């Protein structure tokens, strides 16, 4: 512990009015390994920054504590060389702006925060990045449909070598079966000829794209930078790639389940079957009256509850070519809502102009068939009464079902395929992180990820490929990818104490750990997103990061001065997730919302990274209650690490049972979840809990 | 439950006559909300717009609501998609004349400018034939005396006959119209007989109060009242003239009350028609799209009025071309009378019948 610590305390932004600076400096100066302690009225000014920078040079400062604003603020100013360990003590948002200025309790909070920061820097190190050997910059694209082709072309243009594999003999996927395409360029008013031939030709021009048709995947092992892929095309062949974009697409919803919409009766086809019929039958004998039923099995709780987004456009397109091929035909379109998103509305308006295409909202009541004629009864129509349509053909606009990802054959402890979210799509996070799957380095694009049409698939392919490229480049630097982009730390395991309990291998949301036959975890560091959920999972406390360890947090907890006399000053330890909950607390401060000065906040990488030992450390230290504030779990979750919040809930129940066996009230531990926008609820969450703890009374372990 | 079988020909005709895009109607219902006449229950013209878009001819033709509309144009002014509901409704009325026309070809030739020469030729030939039969098809000698050219007996009997023929053929169409309305509205119980129900609407017809609800077209009510009463007065005057020709010394002097009434009626007609024509020419925004059928009716009425005045003057002034003018005036008269059920003049019949039907199923306009 010979590191030179420099502490800089800012009195700007009302921090100076709230706190006694002499006392803070006195405390800091007398702490372990501190060489410099200065206060300044505005550390983020040029003058303030120069003071710090000069000390780094002249006083050989190696660890830096800036006690000022939130670590989320002014990051562009407080940007120091990589060999300087930087700690930011949040005196502004979480003390000066949310607690009463000049009060003794506020001062005590500030002193504790400073102690925690000093203890932290004394117990952590600058991480040395894990840089894998023989990192490949090649990229694998799985699936040769429009998404895969677009992704491959984008990567090739950016200078990366690409392998694109397709299980069929020919590239092109669904687009090979199209007679026409929905217009996706201005003026959006006319169906266009399929573009797939041109796309395949464009792809074939790139020398850095290797095309593998009639090929499947036998096995994928390894990690970003070093995926070992065994391809099977008659014989097995192994390639090594840095990252993967998977675009294995969709299947139409099984129309056999749509007997109530007439499927199974003669002349009742799905949109896909009709498209193929027109494509493959040059005579194209189309009947006089044709009915489209939109949302056939879509937006229907008994079938697909979601909208596939492409069926309305497809029916409009098919209606236009029916009318071109057979000018006598009448086309009826019965819909729930016509959903032509964005500029597709222009196409809808154009189709509406046709005098023999009839649109009505409606619900299909009954379909009967008599010698080839289909009688369809529709209720809730725009006509104002129930109608009966007599038609010769029905086309069911069926939706998309994603293909299984099991044929990726991932050799992962957590399974062969990609984890699925809502409606079985392999998405990761609906709100913030498109393309991310829960398998780092593997990105889903196109209708495998979410239902979408051709134009959306192409932009999706571009986005996913960008992610794949980012992964390779980040892996080369030994850095984490989203959401802790640039983090150079990685979990280090003290294997001597590991009991092969498999908690870490099971709970890692990203499948970063594999197992040997005994159940001992095998690390794949470049798969890791650095969330620390494994840190929280390990009962033996063998997992830590260089700058975020069991010991560093324990030491911080122990550095807090807990007053002896409870009656005056209870203490609540608050673990707050850095991702959404911590910014919500900062926002509460920014809005000037006040809350109790009895709380001591420790930010954590994910609320799922809180280890049980920290709870017992806090209780032995004399804290009267422990509050965990995580990000909101659930299907449309906010948790950046997928199920950190849910794990906390289950773990929390276990901890409460433990509290009871220790003869402590289970209420001494509480978990709350907030969204990032819930800043206004922060004071109530904190104050209610402080009040409850005051009612329960002091922690009996205090002073023991 | 209604069987859908779009009449594409009808839809195309509607689009052509109304100059509306029809399909762009998004069924928002703004038209029905702003309409000051639409009944609370099943208001128009929203439902008519989708029937039009779906080519549902039976629904539209057998629909009394089409005739409850006074085409004030409020719906067209407020329509967010610019689909001109009021012109669509007017087009349905126009097509109705043709649909119920007996004989069919008259409906056709009177609504297509291509056939205008034939339409003019028919009364010309009939009049010439009558004069030829009467043996007076030549310019008489002496001071102007129209009865020398067209003997009163011939004139009055053929005039009366044509009126009866015209109304008779009209009634055949109206019967079919009535039955169609009944079929389309069978769920509604009908009450009262035709005469009772006709009596119920007399007040509206005489006072034109529904016209007052039009905000966009202020001068319409007065114009229509002038034409309406002007025409009725002329009918009465003519009937008296027929009577007078038999009992009095004909022609009547200028100071005779009937003569005065005739001249006043002519002036009313002229003024009313003048306002109507001016509105259609100078205020297209509020008066919408004027079709051939609109113009044919207005211009033939105007020519009738003007030629009538000139013919009267020619008699007093003893003009040499008086008989030629008289011949022209007669063509105008006969044109209007024999074509009554097939031109826009037919609204006199269809609107009254539709209004009576509406009363019989207890359908009341808001105003």
Boltz contact constraints between the chains, C-beta under 6 A:
constraints:
  - contact:
      token1: [A, 352]
      token2: [B, 23]
      max_distance: 6.0
  - contact:
      token1: [A, 353]
      token2: [B, 23]
      max_distance: 6.0
  - contact:
      token1: [A, 355]
      token2: [B, 11]
      max_distance: 6.0
  - contact:
      token1: [A, 358]
      token2: [B, 54]
      max_distance: 6.0
  - contact:
      token1: [A, 382]
      token2: [B, 27]
      max_distance: 6.0
  - contact:
      token1: [A, 382]
      token2: [B, 50]
      max_distance: 6.0
  - contact:
      token1: [A, 383]
      token2: [B, 50]
      max_distance: 6.0
  - contact:
      token1: [A, 384]
      token2: [B, 47]
      max_distance: 6.0
  - contact:
      token1: [A, 385]
      token2: [B, 2]
      max_distance: 6.0
  - contact:
      token1: [A, 386]
      token2: [B, 1]
      max_distance: 6.0
  - contact:
      token1: [A, 387]
      token2: [B, 2]
      max_distance: 6.0
  - contact:
      token1: [A, 387]
      token2: [B, 4]
      max_distance: 6.0
  - contact:
      token1: [A, 388]
      token2: [B, 1]
      max_distance: 6.0
  - contact:
      token1: [A, 388]
      token2: [B, 3]
      max_distance: 6.0
  - contact:
      token1: [A, 389]
      token2: [B, 4]
      max_distance: 6.0
